[in-house]
Amino acid sequence: MTSLVSNLPAEWMGTTFRNDPGFYHGRPAFASNVLALQSEPSLTPAKVQAAGNAEDYFRVASNVSTCFELALARQVGATVEEVYTFSSRNFPYICVGVANPGRTVHVYHEAGGEPPASLVAGAGKLESLGCRLAFHAGAVCPHPGDIVIVSVPALKAAVPAGAHVQVSPEQQALHIADASAVDPAAILRRRKRLCTPLTTPMCKHQLSLLAGLPSTPPSPPSAEGAASLFAHLQTMSGSPAYAACPPVVCSAGLPAICSLWLTLANEGGADVIMASTCYGGSSELTDIFDKNDEGGSMLNKHKFDITGTNPILPAIQKTLDEVAAKKSAMPRTVLFVEIPTNPDMKVPDITMLDQALRDYKEKTGKEVMLLVDTTFAPGSQVLQKLTDLGSPITSMVFISLSKSVSRGKTCAGTLVAGGQSTSRELLDRVRPFAELLGATASDDQMSFLSDNHDGVEARCKQAYGNAKAIGDTLCAAVKKCTGRDMALNFVTDDNAAVGFTSSTFSFNLPPQEGAALEDNLELAQIFVDKLTANDGFKPCVSFGQDNGLVYCTVPATSTQGAISLEDKAKQAVEGVQLTRLSFPPTLDLDHVLKVVEASVVQSYSNKKSRK
């Protein structure tokens, strides 16, 4: 253990990891590779890195968190698929409940293992998330058909008879003792969508302690550093720097959205309108609320379709009209829109969007909220644009801080209130729900953010410039190979001029003339594979990193894994799926341009040479 901790690779400290077959093994195989390292006479970071990757993204699991979970599993005689850590002391309990809607989770505790008081006090508010918790004193009793958790100071090998799960709030860890009662895959999936593993710095600290090495836990930022971060998140979003109503900053983007959805669900529910092809995590998170009929008021999801050449504003208006016609009993309607959209990079006219929501509000008499995901352009100051219009619509900005703001150093997400008093009042009501979930960002996350948020606007402009140059070269190379003009899904020059400087674009390569259908179905992935065979390109689903790497993905098989097959199919053009490329602020532009040109030529070569 000591040698492993002393040789953790730098590559393991980030938030994204290689997901190509040579490195991406999944938890069990990765754990086996790590255990095999024990026989190595002298470890080096290179040898440790050769163990591969457990997952491709921190929110699913990092290699460091999986190593810590493996260490805990071995202490209790379990497998790595039966032990999970969380960035929250509350969420191990919540995760079991959310993964098993309709079943009560009965929590017993041993001395020193009391569940967090905030969870016990607020458990009733979690029922709209499908989580039903009951707390008991005394010896564990059977509860047929339900789930029993025993809360302990530290995970241990001996689990009381009748308990399906043990949880240690101090270790922020969960051990599934009976996988027939609690599905490990369901726990992993819910952690991915609603929480995160214990952060990498905290796992490294815990591993060091297990190895007998001196270690101190990560420190929070200074008060001045935190205040500067909060103010910058507000001003880059277009809100005045309200010190009395700071942004809510959570351990990842989805927990921030979950905190808002849970608030609205407890305030009578809401109709949520979102793109059919939005980020898959946001979509599946909303489905968790929408599909759960336990606990009364929930969220109803409604989709608008902006695939292909479908314009965004008419699509939104069509769904607004449909929701209005349904005469829903929900007291509030939320339009959740990514600007620019993912992965199409469409930007609606803000004036027309605001007017559509005003008209809907007047027509239905309902409370209306606009939630804008500005992750692709965090400095776009959308809230100021709404203020300039005198908009009365309650508004918030959501940003996944894991990307451009933190430069890929940590996961986090934020909600920033708009200028309306109703916006600030709602955000203040979200805070206790974020705390109930245990979703607020940890000390190490806040320190990373405080150290890296400065300059995000300039970084985004630089990355946009790189994307624009590479997009021009890509289209020219495709034209030369196919004789066809390829449309690039990218922000316009006018969009960029008003702050929507995205570092990402997407496109559908023209099909290869005369090729078999299956060849064109594979064309997007073939192109990504050609790109990522080169230095400076990474097969992953992220963007906004400041590490010189180009990120390449086919969204239908990665970021949109939770989107329906029907909606993903709409993104294909002439049988070719959508490809998305994302660019850093600094890179070797000449090298990237050459690789892009060569990869286009290689992808359009004959079938035999592609194999």
N, C-alpha and C positions, 0 to 999 in steps of 0.2 A: 504493500500500500504506500509506504514512504517513497519508494522509487517512482511509482506511478504519479503521485501527486507532484513530485519534484520535476516531472518531465511532461506535464500537460502541454500539448502543442498550442501555439498561438491561434491556429485555425479553429480550435475548439472554443475560443473565447467570444466568438461573434454570435450572430443571431441566425445566420443562414449557412447551410452546409451542402456539400456536393450530393446530388441525388442521382448521379449516373450509376449504372449497375456495378461498376467496379468498386464503388465506395459506399453505396447505400445498402445496408444490410437488414435494417429493422432491429428491434430491441433484442430478441433472443440470440441472433447470430452475432450481433455486436457484443453482447455480454460474454458470449463464448470466446470471442477474440480477445477481449480484455482479460479474461481469466487465464488465457493461454500465455499472456505476457508475464505471468508470475514465474514462468520457467526461463525467462530471458536473463542471462547472467548480468547484462548491463544495459539498462533501458536508455533510450534517447528519445527526444520529442518525435523524431522521424519514425522510430519503431512504434511508438504509441499511436501516431497518426495513421499508421498502416492498418490499425484495427478497423478503420472505416468509420462510418457514421450510423448512428442509431436511427436518426430521422433527418429530415432536410430543413427543419425550421424549429426555432426555439420553442414556440408555443406548443408544438407537439412533444418535443423532448430535445434537450441538448445532450451531447456526449457526456458532459460533466454531470448533469443531473442524472443521467442514466447510470453513470458510475456510482454516484452516491446511493441511488436506489438499489443498485446491485449489492453494494456493501450492506445496506440495511436488510435486504432480502436474505443474504447469507447469514446474518446474525439471527434471523428468526426461522431459518430453514425453509425459505420460500424461493420462488423463482422471480426473476426481474419483471415478469408480466403480472406479478401479484402485488407489487409494491410501487406506490406513486407518491411523489412529493408535490407540494403546492406552494404558490407564492402567498397563500392566505392560510391563517389558522382556522378560519371558519369554513373554508370551502371543501375540505375533505368530507365533512358531514353533508354539506349541501350537494356535492357531486353525486353521492350515493343516492340521495333523494331524487335529483333531476334525472339520473340514469334509470330510475325505476318509478316513473309516474304512476300514481294510483295505489302504490304500496306505502304504508307507513313505515318510517325508519325509527326504530326505538333505540334510544341512546342511553346506555348505562355507563357509569364511570367509576374508576378505582380511585383511591386516595391519591391526590396529586395530579390526576388526569381529568380534572373538571373541564367540560366544554366551555369555550369562551362565553362570558356573561352576555355579550352583545348578541350572540347567536341565540341563546336561550330566550332573551327578551324579545327578539324580533322574528322568531321562527314563524309566527302566523303570517307574516308578510311575504313569506316565500312560497305560499301555496299556489299563487298565480304562476309560478315558475315550474309547477309540478312537484314541488318538494314539500313533503309532509313529515315533520319531525316531532317526536314525542320524547320527553326526557323523564328518566326514572332514577330513583335512588334504590340502593340495595342490590341483592344478588341478581344476576341475569335470569330472566324468566323467558320461557318460549312464547313466541307470537306467531302461530301458524299462518303462512301466507305472506307475512311481512318480513322485514329485515331487521336484524339486531346488530348494533354497533357497541363495542366496549371501548370507552375512552381511557387511555392509559398514559402515564408520564412518558414512557418510551416504548416503542414496539418490542415485543418479546415473543419467544418461541411458543410459550404456553398460552393458548387462547381459551378463555372460559367456554365450557360446553354451552351450546346454544347461540354463540356469537358468530355471525357470518363475517364480520369485519372488525378490525381494531384500528383505532386512530390515535395518533399522538399529536396533540396540538402544539407541543413544544418543538417536536421535530418537523411539524407541518407535513406529516406523512400518514399514509393510509396503507394497510395491509389487508388484502382480500384473503380471508382464511377459508372461505367456501365459494369457489368460483361457480358452482352450480346455482348459487343464490344471487351472486352479483357478478355480472359479466365484465371481465377486465377490459375488453374492447370498448364497452360502453363507457367505462370510467375514463379511459384514454381519450375517447372522442369528446366527452363532455368537458374534460379538462382543456382540451384544445380549443373548444368553442367558447368557454365561459371563464377560463382562468389561465394560468401558466404553471409550469413546474417551478419549484424553488429556483430562484435566479442563479446564474452561473457563479457570480462572486460568493453568494451564500453557500452554494454547494461546495465550492472549492474550500471555503472556510471550514465547513463541516467535515470534509474529507481530510483536511489537514489535522483536525482535532482527533479523528479516528486513527490517523497514522502517527499520532503522538508528536506532531510538529507544532511549533508555536504559531499562533494565528489570532488575529483580532477581527471581529466582524466589520463589514463595510460601514463607513461613516456617512451620515447625512450631509447634504450641502449646508453651507452657512445660511443664516437667515437672509442675508443680502443676496446670496446666489439664488435662493428659492424665489425671492421677491422679483428679481430680475427675470427669471424664467417665466413666472406667471404673467408679468407685465408684457413680455415679448410675445407670448402666446396670444394674448388679447390683441395687441396692436397689429400683429401680422394677420390676424383674422378680421381686422377692421373694427374692433371694439375699443372704446377707451379703456385705459388701464385702471379698472375698478379694483382697488385693493380690498374693498369690503366684500367683493364677490369674485374671488379668484377662480380660475379654471379648476375643474375636477380632473385630476391626473390619476390614471389607473395603471395597473400592471401591464396591460396590453390594450389594444384598441377595442376588441370585442367585449371585455369586461366593462369598459366605459359605456358602450352602447347598451349592454345588458342592464347596467345600473339605471339608465334612462328608461328602458322598456319596463323594468320592474316597477319603477315609480309610476309610470302611466297605467300599468296594469292594476296597481293598487289605488288609482284614482278613478276607477270606473272603466278603464280600457280605452283602446284607440284603434282606429283604422290606420294601417301603415301602408303607404303607397311607395313602391320601390321598383327599380328596373329589374326585368326578368334575368338579366345577365350581369347584375352587380357582383361585387366581390362575394364569393361563395360562402365565406364565413359569416358575413352580415346576413345573407339570405338564410342560412341554416339556423343561425341564432334566432332569427325572427320566427322560423318554423317551430322552434322549440316552444315558444309561447303560443303560436297560432294553433298547433296541433294538439295542445293539451287542454282537455275539457274539464280538468279537475280545478276546483277552487274559484269558479265564478268568472269574473271579468278578466278578459285576456286581450290579446292583440289579434286583429284580423289582417292578414297580409294580402295586398292587391298589387298586381304587377303591371308595369307598362313596358312596351317592347320597342327598343331602339336599335335592334340588330340591323346590320347592313346599312342601307341608305335611309332607313326610317328616321325622320326628323324628330328631335327630342320633345319640343314643346307640344306639337299635336298629339304625340303619344301620351304625354302627361295629362293633357286636357281630356283626352278620351277616357282615361281611367278615372279622373276626377268626376266626370259626368256619370260614369257607371256607378261609382260609389255613392254619389248624391242620389241617384235614382233608386238605390237599394234601401234608402231611408234607414240606415243602420242605427242601432240603439247606442252605439259607442259615442261618448260625449265629445271626443276629440279626433281630428284627422291629422296625421303627420305625413308630410311629403319628405321622404328621405332620398336625396339625390346626390350623386357623386358629381363634382364639377372640378376638372373634367371627368367624364364618365369612364368607367373601367369595363372593358378594355378599349372602348371605341374612341375615347378622347373627344367627346362632344361637349360643347359648352353652350348652354341655353342663354338667351337674352334675359338678363336679370329683371329688367323692367317688365317684360311680358310675363315672366314667371311670377313676379310679385302680384301683378294684376290678376292673373288666373286664380291665385289663392285668395285675393280679396273678393273676387266674384263668387268663389265657392263658399267663402265664409258668409257672405250676404245671402246667398241662395239657401244654404242649409241651416244657418244659425248656430253652427257648431264652432267650438274652439279649433283653431287651425295652427299648426306648427310647421315651420320649415327647418329641417335638419340637413345641413350641407356637409358632405364629406369632401374636405379640401386636401386630402392626403397627397394627391398628385401635384398640387400647387398651393402649399401652405401659406405662402405670402400673398395670396390673391385678394385679401381684404374684402371678402364677400359681405361681411356684416356692415362695413362702411357703405358699400354700394346700396344696401337696403335702407340704411339710415338716410342716405342722400335722397332716397325716394319717399321718405316719410312713411315707411311701411309700418302698419300697425300689427303685422303678423309676428307672433312669437317666433324667435329664430335662435338657432344655435349652430356653431361650427363643431364638427368632429374631425380630429386629425389623428391618424396613426403615427405616433411619434417615433416608431421603430425605424422609419424611413429617413427622410431628408433632415428632420429636426435633430435626431440623435446621431446622424451619419452612420446608422447601422450598428451603433455601439450597444444598444439595449432595446428591449421591447418596452412600449408604453403607449398609452392613448389618452386623449384629452377631450373634454367638452368645454366649449367657451360660449358664454351667454352673449346674445345680441344686445343692442342698445335699448330695447323695450324693457320696461319694468317687469312685465310678465315673464320675460326671458330670464332675468336675474332671479326672480322669485322661484321659477321652476328649477333652475340649476341648484338653488339652495335646498330645494326639496329632494334633489337627486343625491346630495352629499351623504345623508344618513343611509341611503340604500347602498351606495358604494361601500360604506363602512360595514354594513351588515353582510355584504358579500365578501368582505375582506379584500376588496378589489383595488384599494388605493395603492399607488406605487410605493415600492420599498425604498429604503435609504440609498442603496447602491444605484437604483434606477434614477432617483432624483438627482444624485450626484452626476451621473453620466449626462443627464439632460442639462443640468446647470452648466456643465463644462463644454457642451457642444452646440447649444442652440444658437449662439451668436453666428451671424453670417449665413444663415440658412437661405435668405432671399438671394444673396449673391451666388451661392452654390447652385441654387435651382436655375438661375439665369445661365450660368456656365454649362450646366448639364443640358439645358434646353438648346443652347448653341451647338453642342456636340450632336445632339439628336437630330437637329435640323440638317447639319452637314452630312451626317451618315444616311439620313433618309433620302436626301437628294442622290447620293451615290448608289444606294440600294435600288431606287426606282430606275436610274439610268442603266444599271447592270441587268435588271429584269427586262427592260425594253430591248436591250441589245441581244439577250438570249431568246426572247419570245416574240419580239416585234409588237408587244402589247404594252399599253400604258397601265400601270398598276396604281390604284388609289391607295394613298397612305392615310390611315386614321390618325390624325395628329391635330393639335391645336393650330389655329390659323395665326398669321402674323398679327392680326387685330386682337385675337385672344391674348397672345403673349404680351402685347403692348399694354394691356390693362391688368397684368399680373398673373395670368394663367400660363406660367412657364413650366410646362410639363417636360419631364425628362424621358418620357415613354411614348412610343407609338406602336400601332398594330397594323396588320395588313393581311390580305389573302393573296398568296402567290397565284399567278395565272396557272391553270392546269397545263401539264405537258401535253402537247398535241400528239394524238395517236397513242397515248399511254393507256394502259388498262385502268379500270376504275380503282382497283386496290392500290395502284401506284400513286394515283393522285390523292387518295385518302391518306397516304403516308407522307405526302410531299412536305407538309409543314414540319413534321417531326424530323424528316430527313434533313431539312435545312437547318433546324436547330442543332442536330447532331453534328453537322459539318462545321457550324460555327464553334460549338463548344469543344471540338477537338483541338482548338488552338489556345495558346496562352492568352490570357486577358478576357476570356469568355467563360461564363459559369452557367451550367444548366440548373437554374433555380427560379423561384417565383417572387423574387424581391425586386426592389428598386430603391433609389435614394441613398444607396450606400456610397461612401466616399473612400473607395478602396481601389479605384482604377479598373474595376471589372465591369464588363457588359453582361447583363442578366438576360437570359434567353428562355422563353417558355412557350408552350402551346396551352393557352388558358383552359381549354376544354378538358385537358387531362391533368391540370394542376390547380390553379387558383379557383376554378369553377367546378371542382370535383363534386360539390354538393348541389350544383344546379341541375335541373332536369335534363334528360337527354334531348327532349324536344326543344328546349330553349338553347342548348348548346349547338344543336344541329342547325339552328337558324343562322349561326355565325359563319357557317361554311358557305363558300361561293364556288359554284361549279365543282363541288365535291372536295374542295381544298379548305381545311380548317384555318382558323385565325392563328397568327403568330404574333407574339408580343416581345419587343426588345426594349430594354431600359438601360440608361447610360449614366455614368458618374460625372461629376464636375471636372475631373482631370483624368485624362487617359492619353495613350499613345495613338493620336488620331490617324496618322499615316498607316500604322499597323492595322488598326481596326478597319479602315477603308479597304485595304488590300484583302483582308480576310473576308469581308462582306462580299466583295466582287468575286473572289475565288469560290466562295461557298455557293453563290448563285449559279455559277457555271457548273460546279460539281453536282448540284442538286438537279439540274436539268440535263445531266448526262444520261446515257441509256441505262436501262434497268440492271443490266449485268454489271456495269462498272459501279453502280451505287451499292451493290451488295458486296 
